[in-house]
Amino acid sequence: MIFRRKDEQSLDNEIRDYMDRETQLNVEGGMPEEEARLAARRKLGSPSYVKEETRAVWGWTWIERLWQDLEYSGRTMAKNPGFTLVAILSLAIGIGANSAMFSLADALVLRPLPVPHPSGVVSVGFKNSVGGFGNVNASYREYIDIRDRSKSFEGLMAYSINAVGFAAHPGETPHMRMGMLVSGNFFRVLDVEPELGRAFRDDEDQVPGRDAVVILSHDLWEHQLAADPAILGRKVHLSGIEFTVIGVAPAHFTGLDPYFRPEFFVPVAMWPRFVNDPKEKPLEARDYRNLSIRGRLKPGVTMSQAQAELTSISTALEQAYPATNHNQKAFVLSELQRRIEQSPPDAELAAMLIVLAGGVLLVACANVAGLLLSRVPVRSREMALRLAIGAGRPRLIRQLLTESFLMALAGGVAGLAVGYASVSFLQKLQPPTDLPVAVSVTIDQRALVFSLAVSLLSAILFGLAPAFQTTRADLIGALRTAGEDTPRKHRLLGRNALVVAQVALSLVLLMVATFVYRGFRVMIGEGPGFRTDHILMMTFDPGLVRYDQARTQQFFRRVEDQARSLAGVRSAALASAIPMNPTGLDTANILPEGYQFPKGVENASLFSCTVDENYFDTMDIQIVRGRGIRFSDTSTAPRVAVVNEELAKHYWPGRDPIGRRFRLDTRESPWVEIVGVAKTTKYLWIAEAPQDYIYFPLAQHPQRQMTLLTLTAGNPNALAEPIRQMVRAMDSSQPVFDVRSFEDFYQYRAVGQPNVIIRTIAAMGVLGLVLGLIGLYGLVAYSASRRRREIGIRMAIGAARGTVLRMVLRQGLILALSGIGVGLLASFGAERALNAMFSSHGTDFVTYILVIPGLLAVTAAAAYIPARRASRIEPMRVLRYE
Amino acid sequence: MSTREEQDRIELLQGTLDMLILRTLLFGPAHGHAIAHAIEQGSDDVLQIEHGSLYPALHRLVKQGFLSAKDGLSENNRKAKYYSLTPKGRKHLSAENSKWDRMAQAIARIMRPAGEEGQP
């Protein structure tokens, strides 16, 4: 190495100098020249030995040693291209699967908030319901109480997600934009500095409706306002109110939710001016719980301390405001807890995919470990040689581990390519919507670091045992027989166990893939329970252009009536939530009459929908008892609802639910009577378990935002333009969004998304199997090659080829069968876990019948090929070779 | 070369060799061969420097800061590396010296208790 050349030269000179002098001394003592030189040499010892010893004193820096090891490893790997290729490919598949699954899990659940010190941010909110997707919200008054009374937090901010009609210029048709109403300390608590302008001042969230200032998201500024550098001070219109732009949020700040990206931020004090119904009092009503609270704990304060404080605050609130706060318990949640609460299916999916990918990686590592172990006899000889000439065992182990790391890194780089390819496939999970919602599955820095970590971990997994075994060589034995000895029992035991584990893991992966595939197939085959074809959907939010409540409801009626009169329209209906749409969920909290909730639980939270009298007919949802929603269910008529069979079964098992009553939200609210039972359909996801659902009449639950569903005789998309024109004629400024055929939307949710997941899982099953087969094949081929001599002798003394074939095959099959046995046991466990996800029961025998013979066949083939080759051995040639 | 029989020679342990090298250099800088020669001559050829242990020892002492090495010209005008004691080496030598004295006395007391004086 270059930086040692000077030292090397100097050492050479020294040794030559010594030799010269010693020789000269000997000559002076009377020896002949030649003999004198030899004597000097004897006295010094071997010059290369002296040099080696002296170099050892200099001590290599770790970089130099690493470089030496890497050079050597590179040479070794290049010398065995086939081996290296199989190992790197195995690893690429294992690591790539993990990179992709990590990216997905990151996008769904794991990615930290885009703020400094994200782990310090916690959520605070109330929860008193069973069921539902863990709503942890609070009202503005409750936020103020908690903020002022608590001492555990460095700061607590609050925000609410709201839609507005956004117009960059007056007179422009507003577009729907989603943003946040935030407390004045929002950016300060999150520690986010606006890219342009300033954050809100504390006084800007004090006086209701006074400070019309807005901070835009970077995206909105860039795409809607052409990144105008003179944006500060400009006026924009939000739902018809003039706001002054005071800042632009930085590009990296994409909001506080894995999906939803706010496009603007305004002070929470402006809330009353966005409300079109004067009865709504967002800043005063204690039960107007639409705020999310987040904050940072003070240094040294633990979650349980904060929780204790919140419990005492919420108990005090319960006593002070029994009407609104009965049974309202405040909780503090970490970011991860919050996300899991918010969307358990995502967390489950992410966890399942990560576990599967981990399985694939284990199989891949077992493969490479198997490959390395099969080279132990060959490498042992090389290692014995190096031990014999004075290398230390730790050094050799380090050398072998360096090889493993190099291989893992190469596998990791190739794995990233696999990961990139998979991620572009996973991006099909993107929901088709106009809302600023995105699942951003990308191989980012975090995924890169994760992949690197996985690579290094796999190197240890597959490299450690072979490294120890290779260097444990008994010197003489290894040097004498060049790796052609009888297989040692303990050595093969390890490899056998590896292969059994591989086959077992492959089986579990395949089984899980098949379970999931069949689960989805069954669900999709059963259908969602409602019509999906020939429907055009289109969403309106007249509140965005400041329609008041009465005008909004009038508008909905007119739109529906006019749509029905268009040519080709068979029927039209209004609904507040479209089935299978995860971004537009309505929830209702119900207290069924006479039903006793557990202590601390006030009501049950479930998904709901507000519909008009045409909904059930248009969507073809069967009413199994009682009646549907009627035109006569007006705001002055008795309050009614239609529930689904599941809810009826849940609260009134075996009894007629018609005529039963429940209250909404609190024990003070009026009774609602159940007048009908609808068939249970899918509401959110094609593979969901049957869940409680409830329908309310639109006239009794006026909504701001409704979707018009128009059933046509022909192509629904052809109807889009006529309806747009119709709406434009009614009010040219009225924004219309999410216009698409319901079939497209359904296909994406029910077929497209599950397909991505099915294929991902199936891919992992197949990859696991292929890797497992390579492992089995490798082991049988290896042990057959180790027994060549034995086989040769057997055949020389008369063993038939068939006997040899059976002998080798038997060994492979025993391994495969053991693996399948272990895998079966594990599969039963996996099926239990999956049943919970797919709301199915019992054992899916079809899957077992499909998978096990298939796996048996391919494992038999993997064992047969090397067995056949072994039986083709020419005994004379083998023995002569000996 | 030495006139003594092979079995009379004593090979030096590492620590001892280090001490002897330092002691040899007390009289001034010297090159490797001269140091080895001085040790062997000084001990009447009883002490033999083990094959290949001289240069590692020299380089180790340089690394520890007890010696400094400098390229110079030898008497016959050839390039040679001269080693000399550093102040740190000098201190180390005197410490080693007294340690050695104490150890030699202690060993002598055990090996030759007063009563056995004079016995072979």
Interface residues (C-beta under 8 A of the other chain):
Chain A: S10 L11 N13 E14 I15 D17 Y18 D20 R21 E22 L25 N26 G29 M31 A39 R42 K43 L44 G45 S46 Y49 V50 E53 T54 A56 V57 W58 G59
Chain B: M1 H31 G32 H33 A34 A36 H37 E50 H51 G52 S53 L54 Y55 P56 H59 R60 K63 D71 S74 R78 K79 A80 K81
